[in-house]
Amino acid sequence: MSMVAVGQILARFPLALIALVVGAKHAEGALPQPPDAVVVDVLIVGAGQAGMAAAHRLLALGRSVQILEATDHVGGRTRNVDVSTGQLDAVTDDVIELGGTWLSPEHSAALALCRELGIEVYNASFVSSGSAVPEDAPRPHTSGSEEAWPWWFWGSDYPKDQTHLLKNTVFHDGVRRFLFRTPSELLAGLTRSSVQELQMAGKAIDDAIANVSDSCWDAGKVTASWRHLDEESTWSFLNGKLSSQASKQALRNCIHNKNAQEPEAVSLLYNLLSFKGCNSAGPDSQFRVRGGTQAIPMTIAAGMRDKIALGSPVQMLQSGSTGIIARTLNGTEYRARAAIVTGPPPAILGINFDPPLRAPDAQLLQRMPRRTSLKIAAVYRQGPWWRELGLQGDILATALPKEFSLPEPDSEMPLFVQCLDHSPFSQRLGVIVCFMEGRQNLHFMSLAAQEQQSLLTAFLQRSFNDSRAETFQPSFVALNWADQPYARGAYTGFFPPGVLSIPEYWEAFREMEKAPNVFLAGADYHRGFGNGYIEGAIRDGLLAAERAHARLLSSQVGQEQAYELAFSTAYKFAGVHPRFVEIGEVTFLKPVEVGDLVTLTGSVMLTYTKVRPQVHVEVIAAVLSPEEKSSEITNTFTFQFELRPSKTQVLPTSIKRVFPSTLGCARRTVAIMDRHQR
């Protein structure tokens, strides 16, 4: 016998239902919940910048959340240490950041969140210490006479209007040491040939950038020019244009500054997106956060301690008809209606997804290596004493004597290429932090801690030309992110050649929803301005929260409407008041977005008698496209009702038998019968 379709309704999400063909209301009131009701609306995996921003937005939208964090602290790849006490995860005026640190005035989402949380930001150069960002997030003033730093400059990116207020930066070029404050002074200290080579390389970059779409990360598809730019590494494209060791090392240092990795490993296309301004803009080093960048997620966490489970790495994440089920390492289960998954690819790949991630998603995550970065800080209780010498505290190098260089076969490469003044907001202590990235990181970490500290102290003494670098006996703080089990590098990842130009990987990167109601978010995955920055993590977390919220709105309305239609269908079919038994299978085939035009069609798919007559109704939801005169199925719902008449009604002696009319319907029916037999 064929299926009997008895009702159809039309709705526009998330507005109320326009009409029901059969308008009976069920006595039970609201849609009954399945036996295993969800615990929260949204489960968030990871308590870093993205996860905590998502939680903050969801709570503001009235959603309930549960956050599962694998480590013992909130903050992800931003972490503070109080250099006066040595306490990690502190929010004081004596903290420095061991992870992501700086904000540009263009980082509007991060600055807005800081203002909302009452967190102050200040000039990292200490030119105007403690000055907060006004409400309108001002852009630095630039006059025509102010100089721009060359494209390859890897030093601190302070605003142009602060340049004349800065102290001297130290530059090492082999045995030579010179000081500079302005771009022209820097260029004057380098050889003419090196400057000319770097200028020629810069022109080649500009020419290549012209082939990158202005839509940046919003590019709709892979093009021939996109693929051509992705075929090369940054090094293979530029190395042939450079001949001097100084210019080659300047390029290497520039890419270290951007990617914390060797230019041979990084796609040219990926760096062109950065050079074009697709990831960030403005002076990237202008602002620091008072209390450290970890203060942002920690301030959010302070208001939701009962919603955060630390030390809870997720081992399994299941998405299906009953919602989201997550199981942690200790066996605890959490249930939700949607999930936002954050964290670096190694952590994501450590989760057993059910159903498994699509092959392009899993393969893409495997092709997003971690950056290799370490900050080692020399902490002086005497304060930033180098300022008495007229020094800013920033140090750059393209070549150093043998004792401060890498071993063979990289003996021409300096061990220390960038250090800077990283003193805390209070300035009660002076801190110089050096970045150890790429090959320098790997060699440095092979040394004993005492040798690391001795080398750094000797290098600072040489740089500042002052014995106090050693006699003041600094203490040291370091965190190598590659050693952290759930990070395996910092601060984000990068793309090797040949990944972004594969259409399937590009589409996987652009799609935030990795499984039904499971959204991936973070600085690594942000498809827009802020990719690779704290800004991108916050933007992506907020976007995931909005999408999860919208999805729950539409699915909530859709399921309630599906129930209303199923109830009406069963009532009209049987002629007797049906009583709800359970929600059966629910499938999610395609996202339903806010504003979609959706039809719901109800059909009796199966009837039988088990003590009392049973009626199973299937409701199919489909998105309509009036322009194309087509529709696409998005969801299916099955509901079971039992005919249990009231005192004024008479139970029919028999019920019209209905059997499946299609193979798919028959399979679903068999599953229903098996479940009831068990």
C-alpha positions in Angstrom: 0.0 0.0 0.0 1.3 3.4 -0.9 2.2 6.1 1.7 -0.6 8.4 2.4 0.3 12.1 2.4 -2.3 14.1 4.3 -0.9 17.5 5.1 1.5 20.2 4.0 2.6 23.4 5.6 4.7 26.4 4.5 7.0 28.4 6.9 9.6 31.1 6.7 12.4 30.7 9.2 12.6 31.9 11.9 9.2 33.5 11.8 6.1 31.7 13.2 4.3 29.2 11.1 2.1 30.7 8.4 -0.6 28.1 8.5 -1.5 24.5 9.3 -3.7 22.6 6.9 -5.1 20.7 9.9 -5.3 23.0 12.8 -5.8 20.6 15.8 -3.7 21.4 18.9 -2.3 18.5 20.9 -3.3 18.3 24.5 0.3 17.9 25.7 1.2 21.5 24.9 4.8 22.0 23.9 6.8 19.5 21.9 7.7 16.6 24.2 11.4 16.0 24.8 13.1 12.7 23.9 14.1 10.5 26.8 17.7 11.6 26.7 17.1 15.4 26.8 20.1 17.6 26.1 22.0 19.2 29.0 22.9 22.5 27.3 22.3 24.2 24.0 25.9 24.5 22.9 28.9 22.4 23.8 32.2 24.3 23.3 35.4 22.4 23.0 38.4 24.5 24.0 38.7 27.5 26.3 41.0 29.7 24.3 40.2 33.1 22.7 37.8 31.6 20.1 36.0 29.3 22.6 35.5 31.9 25.3 34.4 34.5 22.8 31.8 32.1 21.5 30.7 31.3 25.1 30.4 35.0 25.9 28.2 35.7 22.9 26.0 32.6 23.3 25.3 33.5 27.0 24.3 37.0 25.8 22.0 35.4 23.3 20.3 33.5 26.1 21.9 30.1 25.3 23.2 27.6 27.8 26.8 26.4 27.3 29.3 23.9 28.6 33.0 24.3 27.9 35.4 21.4 27.9 39.1 22.4 28.1 41.8 19.8 27.7 44.5 21.7 29.7 44.4 22.9 33.3 43.9 26.6 32.4 41.8 28.9 30.3 43.5 30.9 27.5 44.6 28.5 24.8 47.7 29.8 23.1 47.7 33.0 25.1 49.2 32.6 28.5 50.4 35.0 31.1 53.2 34.8 33.7 53.6 37.2 36.6 57.3 38.0 36.4 57.4 39.2 40.0 56.1 36.0 41.5 56.5 33.4 38.7 52.8 32.6 38.8 51.2 31.4 35.6 47.7 32.3 34.5 47.8 35.5 36.5 46.1 38.8 35.6 48.2 41.6 37.2 50.2 44.6 36.2 53.4 42.5 36.4 52.5 39.9 33.8 54.1 39.3 30.4 52.6 37.2 27.6 54.2 33.8 26.7 51.9 33.4 23.7 49.9 35.8 21.4 50.5 39.4 22.6 49.8 42.4 20.3 46.8 44.1 18.9 46.6 46.5 16.0 44.2 49.5 16.0 42.5 47.6 13.1 41.7 44.6 15.3 38.2 45.9 16.0 36.7 42.7 17.4 39.4 42.2 20.0 39.4 45.9 21.0 35.6 46.0 21.2 35.6 42.9 23.4 38.2 44.4 25.7 36.1 47.5 26.1 33.0 45.4 26.8 34.9 43.5 29.5 36.4 46.6 31.0 40.0 45.6 30.0 42.4 48.4 29.3 44.9 48.3 26.4 48.0 50.5 26.2 50.8 51.4 23.8 53.3 48.6 23.6 56.1 51.1 22.9 55.6 52.7 26.3 55.7 56.1 24.5 52.4 56.9 26.2 52.2 54.2 28.9 48.8 53.3 30.1 46.8 55.2 27.5 43.6 53.4 26.7 42.0 53.0 23.3 39.2 55.5 22.9 35.7 54.2 22.1 36.1 54.8 18.4 39.4 52.8 18.1 41.5 55.6 16.6 43.9 55.1 13.7 47.4 56.4 14.1 47.9 59.8 12.5 50.3 59.8 9.5 51.8 63.0 8.0 53.4 63.1 4.6 56.9 63.4 6.1 56.6 60.2 8.2 58.6 57.2 6.8 57.3 53.7 6.3 59.3 50.7 7.3 60.4 48.5 4.3 58.3 45.5 3.4 60.9 43.1 4.9 61.3 44.8 8.3 60.8 42.3 11.0 61.0 44.5 14.0 58.3 46.0 16.2 55.6 47.6 14.2 54.8 50.7 16.1 52.7 53.6 14.8 54.5 56.1 12.5 53.6 59.0 14.7 55.5 57.4 17.6 58.7 56.9 15.7 60.3 60.2 16.8 59.6 59.4 20.4 61.2 56.0 20.3 64.7 55.2 21.5 67.4 53.4 19.5 67.1 49.9 18.2 70.3 47.7 18.0 71.1 46.1 14.7 73.8 43.4 14.3 75.3 42.7 10.8 78.1 40.2 11.6 80.7 41.9 13.6 79.1 45.3 13.0 76.7 46.8 15.4 74.8 50.0 14.7 71.8 51.9 16.1 68.8 53.3 14.4 65.4 54.9 15.1 63.9 55.6 11.7 63.6 53.6 8.5 66.2 55.9 6.7 68.7 55.3 9.5 68.1 51.5 9.2 68.7 51.6 5.4 71.8 53.7 5.8 73.3 51.1 8.1 72.9 48.3 5.5 75.0 47.8 2.4 73.6 49.5 -0.8 73.5 46.1 -2.6 71.4 44.4 0.1 68.9 47.3 0.1 68.7 47.2 -3.7 68.1 43.5 -3.8 65.4 43.7 -1.2 63.8 46.5 -3.1 63.7 44.4 -6.3 62.2 41.5 -4.3 59.6 43.9 -3.0 58.7 44.9 -6.5 58.3 41.2 -7.4 56.0 40.7 -4.4 53.9 43.7 -5.5 53.6 42.3 -9.0 52.5 39.0 -7.6 50.0 40.6 -5.2 48.2 42.1 -8.2 47.1 38.6 -9.1 45.6 38.0 -5.7 41.8 38.8 -5.5 40.8 41.8 -3.5 38.2 39.5 -1.9 41.2 37.8 -0.1 39.9 34.8 2.0 36.4 35.3 0.5 37.5 34.2 -2.9 34.7 31.9 -4.2 36.8 29.4 -6.0 40.3 28.4 -7.0 41.5 30.1 -10.2 44.5 29.5 -12.4 46.4 32.5 -11.0 45.6 31.4 -7.5 47.0 27.9 -8.2 50.1 29.3 -9.9 50.9 31.4 -6.9 50.4 28.4 -4.6 52.8 26.2 -6.6 55.9 27.9 -5.1 57.2 28.4 -1.7 58.0 31.9 -0.5 61.7 31.0 -0.7 61.7 29.6 -4.2 60.0 32.7 -5.5 62.3 35.2 -3.9 65.6 33.5 -3.3 66.7 33.9 -6.9 66.3 37.6 -6.6 68.7 37.9 -3.7 72.4 37.2 -3.7 73.9 38.6 -0.5 73.7 36.7 2.7 72.4 39.8 4.5 69.4 40.2 2.2 68.6 36.5 2.3 68.7 36.5 6.1 66.5 39.6 6.1 63.9 37.7 4.1 64.2 34.7 6.3 63.7 36.9 9.4 60.7 38.6 7.8 59.0 35.2 7.2 60.0 34.1 10.7 58.2 37.1 12.0 55.1 36.3 9.9 55.0 32.5 10.1 57.5 31.4 12.8 58.8 29.0 10.1 61.3 28.7 7.4 60.3 30.4 4.0 61.1 27.1 2.2 58.1 25.5 4.0 55.5 28.3 3.5 53.3 28.8 0.4 54.0 32.0 -1.6 50.2 32.5 -1.9 49.7 32.3 1.9 52.3 35.0 2.4 51.0 37.1 -0.4 47.6 37.2 1.4 49.5 38.5 4.4 51.5 41.1 2.4 48.3 42.3 0.8 46.7 43.1 4.2 44.1 40.3 4.1 45.1 39.1 7.6 45.9 42.3 9.4 46.5 46.0 8.9 47.8 49.0 10.7 50.7 48.9 13.2 50.5 45.3 14.5 52.6 46.0 17.6 50.7 49.1 18.8 48.7 47.8 21.7 49.2 45.3 24.5 46.5 44.3 27.0 46.8 45.4 30.6 46.9 42.2 32.6 48.0 40.2 29.5 46.1 38.9 26.6 45.0 35.9 28.7 43.0 38.4 30.7 40.4 38.4 27.9 39.3 34.7 28.2 40.0 34.7 31.9 37.7 37.7 32.5 34.9 35.9 30.6 35.6 32.7 32.5 35.3 34.5 35.8 31.5 34.8 35.3 30.9 31.2 34.3 33.2 29.0 36.4 30.4 26.4 36.8 30.2 26.0 33.0 33.9 25.2 32.4 35.4 21.7 32.9 39.2 22.0 32.9 41.4 18.9 32.4 38.7 17.4 30.2 40.1 16.5 26.8 37.4 15.3 24.4 37.9 11.9 23.0 34.6 11.3 21.1 32.2 13.7 19.6 29.0 12.2 18.1 26.4 14.2 16.2 23.1 12.6 15.2 19.4 12.6 15.5 19.6 12.9 19.3 21.9 15.9 19.2 25.5 16.1 20.3 27.2 13.7 22.6 30.8 14.3 23.8 32.8 11.9 25.9 36.0 13.1 27.7 39.1 11.1 28.6 37.7 10.3 32.1 34.5 8.9 30.6 32.2 11.8 31.4 29.5 12.4 28.8 28.0 15.7 27.9 25.0 16.3 25.7 24.0 19.4 23.7 22.0 20.4 20.7 25.1 21.9 18.9 28.8 22.1 19.3 31.6 24.6 18.6 35.0 22.9 18.3 38.1 25.1 18.7 41.8 24.4 19.1 44.8 23.7 16.8 44.6 20.8 14.2 46.6 18.3 16.3 44.0 18.6 19.0 41.1 18.4 16.6 42.5 15.3 14.9 42.8 13.7 18.3 39.0 13.6 18.6 37.1 10.6 17.3 34.2 12.2 15.4 31.1 10.1 14.7 30.3 10.3 11.9 33.9 10.7 10.9 35.1 14.0 9.4 34.8 14.2 5.7 38.0 13.2 3.9 38.8 16.7 2.7 38.3 18.1 6.2 40.6 15.5 7.8 43.2 15.8 5.0 43.2 19.6 5.2 43.8 19.5 9.0 46.7 17.2 8.4 48.1 19.8 6.0 48.1 22.7 8.4 51.5 22.3 10.2 52.2 24.2 13.4 54.5 27.2 13.6 57.7 26.7 15.7 58.0 29.4 18.3 59.5 30.0 21.7 59.7 33.2 23.8 62.6 33.3 26.2 62.5 36.3 28.6 65.4 37.7 30.7 63.8 39.4 33.7 65.6 42.2 35.5 64.3 43.3 38.9 66.2 46.6 38.4 63.7 47.6 35.8 64.3 48.5 32.1 67.8 49.8 32.7 68.7 49.9 29.0 66.5 52.9 28.5 69.1 54.9 30.5 71.5 54.1 27.5 69.0 55.6 25.0 68.0 52.1 23.9 64.4 51.0 23.2 65.3 47.4 24.0 64.7 46.1 20.5 67.5 44.1 18.9 67.6 42.8 15.3 70.3 40.7 13.5 71.1 39.4 10.1 74.5 37.9 11.1 76.4 37.3 14.4 79.8 36.0 15.5 80.2 32.2 15.5 79.4 31.8 19.2 75.9 33.3 18.5 75.2 31.4 15.3 73.8 28.1 14.3 76.1 25.1 13.8 76.8 23.6 10.3 75.3 23.5 7.8 73.6 26.7 8.9 76.6 28.5 10.4 75.8 31.7 8.5 72.4 32.1 10.3 72.3 34.0 13.6 70.9 32.3 16.6 69.2 35.5 17.8 67.3 37.5 15.2 64.8 39.5 17.1 64.5 40.6 20.8 62.5 43.4 22.2 61.5 45.2 25.4 58.6 43.1 26.8 58.4 44.8 30.2 55.1 44.5 32.1 52.6 47.3 32.4 53.9 48.3 35.8 57.5 48.7 34.4 58.7 47.8 37.9 60.7 45.0 36.2 62.6 45.1 33.0 62.0 42.3 30.5 63.8 41.5 27.3 62.2 38.7 25.3 63.8 37.0 22.3 61.9 35.0 19.7 63.4 31.6 18.8 61.6 30.4 15.7 62.1 27.9 12.9 65.6 26.4 12.8 66.8 28.6 15.6 64.1 27.1 17.8 65.1 23.6 17.1 68.8 24.2 17.8 68.1 26.3 20.9 65.9 23.7 22.4 68.6 21.1 22.0 70.8 23.0 24.4 70.6 22.6 28.2 68.7 25.4 30.0 71.9 26.8 31.6 73.6 27.1 28.2 70.5 28.8 26.8 70.5 31.4 29.6 74.3 31.9 29.3 74.0 32.5 25.6 71.2 35.0 26.0 72.9 36.9 28.8 76.1 37.2 26.7 74.1 38.3 23.6 72.3 41.0 25.6 75.6 42.2 27.0 77.0 42.4 23.5 73.9 44.1 22.2 73.6 46.8 24.9 77.4 47.1 25.3 76.9 47.0 29.0 78.0 44.5 31.6 74.9 45.0 33.6 73.2 42.6 31.3 75.1 39.9 33.3 75.9 41.5 36.6 72.3 42.3 37.3 71.7 38.5 37.3 68.4 38.2 35.4 66.0 35.4 36.0 64.5 33.6 33.0 61.1 32.5 31.8 60.4 30.4 28.7 57.6 28.4 27.1 58.2 26.3 24.0 54.8 25.8 22.5 55.9 22.8 20.4 56.2 20.9 23.7 52.6 21.5 24.7 50.6 18.4 24.0 47.4 20.0 22.8 49.2 22.9 20.9 52.3 21.3 19.3 53.4 24.8 18.1 52.4 28.4 18.1 51.0 30.7 17.6 48.9 29.3 14.8 49.6 27.2 11.7 50.6 28.0 8.1 49.9 26.6 4.7 52.6 24.8 2.7 52.6 25.1 -1.1 49.9 23.2 -3.0 47.2 23.2 -0.3 45.1 26.3 -0.7 44.9 25.7 -4.5 43.2 22.3 -4.3 39.5 23.0 -4.8 38.3 20.4 -2.3 40.6 21.7 0.4 39.7 25.3 -0.3 36.0 24.4 0.0 36.7 22.5 3.2 38.5 25.5 4.6 35.6 27.8 3.7 32.9 25.6 5.4 32.6 26.2 9.1 30.1 23.4 9.8 32.0 20.1 9.8 29.1 17.8 10.8 25.4 18.5 11.5 25.4 21.3 14.1 29.1 21.0 14.7 31.1 24.2 13.9 34.9 24.6 13.8 36.3 27.9 14.9 39.7 29.5 15.6 42.4 31.8 14.4 43.7 28.9 12.2 40.4 28.5 10.4 39.1 32.1 10.2 38.2 32.9 6.6 38.8 36.6 6.7 40.6 39.5 8.3 42.4 38.4 11.4 43.5 34.9 10.2 46.4 33.8 12.4 45.8 36.6 15.0 44.0 36.9 18.3 41.6 39.0 16.2 40.8 36.1 14.0 40.2 33.8 16.9 37.7 36.2 18.4 36.0 36.9 15.1 35.6 33.2 14.4 34.4 32.4 17.8 31.7 35.1 17.6 30.7 34.0 14.1 30.4 30.3 15.2 28.3 31.4 18.1 25.9 33.4 15.8 25.7 30.4 13.4 25.0 27.9 16.2 22.4 30.2 17.7 20.7 30.7 14.3 20.7 27.0 13.6 19.1 26.2 17.0 16.5 28.9 16.3 15.6 27.4 12.9 15.8 23.7 14.1 13.8 24.5 17.2 11.0 26.1 15.2 11.3 23.4 12.5 11.1 20.5 14.9 8.1 22.1 16.7 6.4 22.7 13.4 7.2 19.1 12.3 5.6 17.8 15.4 2.5 19.9 14.9 2.2 18.6 11.4 2.9 15.0 12.5 0.2 15.2 15.2 -2.3 16.7 12.8 -1.5 14.1 10.2 -2.0 11.2 12.7 -5.2 12.8 14.0 -6.7 13.2 10.6 -5.7 9.8 9.4 -7.0 7.9 12.5 -10.0 10.1 13.4 -9.0 9.6 17.0 -7.0 11.8 19.3 -3.4 10.4 19.1 -1.0 10.4 22.1 2.7 11.2 21.5 5.1 8.2 22.2 8.5 9.3 21.0 10.6 11.1 18.4 12.2 8.5 16.1 14.9 9.1 13.6 15.9 12.7 12.8 18.3 13.3 9.9 20.1 16.5 9.0 21.0 16.5 5.3 21.5 20.2 4.6 21.7 23.3 6.8 18.6 25.5 7.0 19.6 29.1 7.2 17.6 32.0 8.6 15.4 33.4 5.8 15.1 30.1 3.9 11.7 29.2 2.5 10.8 25.8 3.8 8.0 23.3 3.2 7.1 20.5 5.6 5.3 17.5 4.2 3.8 14.9 6.6 3.0 11.3 5.6 1.8 8.2 7.5 4.6 5.7 6.8 3.6 2.8 9.0 0.7 1.5 11.2 0.4 -1.6 13.3 -1.3 -2.7 16.5 0.7 -3.4 19.7 -1.8 -3.5 22.5 -3.1 -0.2 21.0 -2.9 1.0 17.4 0.4 2.7 16.6 0.9 5.4 13.9 4.3 6.4 12.6 4.4 9.7 10.7 7.3 11.0 8.7 7.8 14.7 8.1 10.1 15.8 5.3 11.5 19.4 5.3 12.7 20.9 2.1 14.1 24.3 1.1 12.2 25.9 -1.8 13.8 28.0 -4.5 11.0 29.8 -6.2 13.4 31.4 -8.7 14.6 28.0 -9.9 11.3 26.2 -9.2 13.1 23.5 -7.3 13.4 22.2 -3.8 16.0 20.3 -1.8 15.4 18.1 1.3 17.1 19.4 4.4 15.7 17.3 7.3 13.5 14.3 8.0 11.7 13.6 11.2 9.8 10.5 12.4 7.2 10.5 15.2 5.4 7.7 16.9 1.8 8.1 18.2 -0.5 5.7 20.0 -4.3 5.8 19.6 -5.6 6.2 23.1 -9.0 7.8 22.9 -10.7 9.9 25.6 -13.8 8.8 27.5 -16.0 10.4 24.9 -14.3 8.7 22.0 -14.5 5.1 20.8 -11.3 3.2 19.8 -11.7 1.8 16.3 -11.7 -2.0 16.2 -9.2 -1.8 13.3 -6.8 0.7 11.8 -6.0 1.1 8.2 -2.8 -0.6 7.5 0.0 1.4 5.9 3.3 -0.1 4.6 6.3 1.6 3.1 6.2 2.3 -0.6 9.9 2.9 -1.2 13.1 1.0 -0.3 14.4 3.9 1.8 11.2 4.1 3.7 11.2 0.3 4.2 14.7 0.5 5.7 13.6 3.1 8.2 10.6 1.0 9.0 12.7 -2.0 9.7 14.8 0.1 12.1 11.7 1.2 13.9 10.4 -2.4 14.3 13.8 -3.6 15.5 14.0 -0.9 18.1 10.5 -1.8 19.4 11.2 -5.5 19.5 14.3 -4.8 21.6 
